[in-house]
Amino acid sequence: MTRVDIGGRRALLERAYELFNAGEVEALLAMMTDDVEWPDVANGLVLRDKRAIRSYWEGQFAVANPQVRPTDFLPVEDDLVAVIDQRLLDLGGQPIAPPAVVFHRYSFEDQLVRRMVYFSDRREAVEPA
């Protein structure tokens, strides 16, 4: 395993979640590689570039107000798993799904996000590749 800057990556992700909760799509995309892979969980797809992710998020923010808050970060090899308190609200701030704890596993290229994978199970999220 190579030595990675866990503190820097954690700070990057904390900032990314702040930006996501504020709907700041362009600032978020600047934190990712051009060929980033991102899950579209609802449709079971993997989005494969910034254009696709921008469209996905803009559509999501047009109909809902997803709020995600990291409560912990777990290093796994060169990846970092964010433990997330997830709330899905309508545009008026009312819940449209029960709160959940989910897991986002991030891979990096330099100090940019290269890939995020969604897990509902902690054990799966922290399994070595």
Secondary structure, DSSP 4 states (H G I P E B T S, - for coil): -----HHHHHHHHHHHHHHHHTT-HHHHHTTEEEEEEEEEGGGTEEE-SHHHHHHHHHHHHHH-EEEEEEEEEEEETTEEEEEEEEEEE-TTS-BSS--EEEEEEEEEETTEEEEEEEES-HHHHTS--
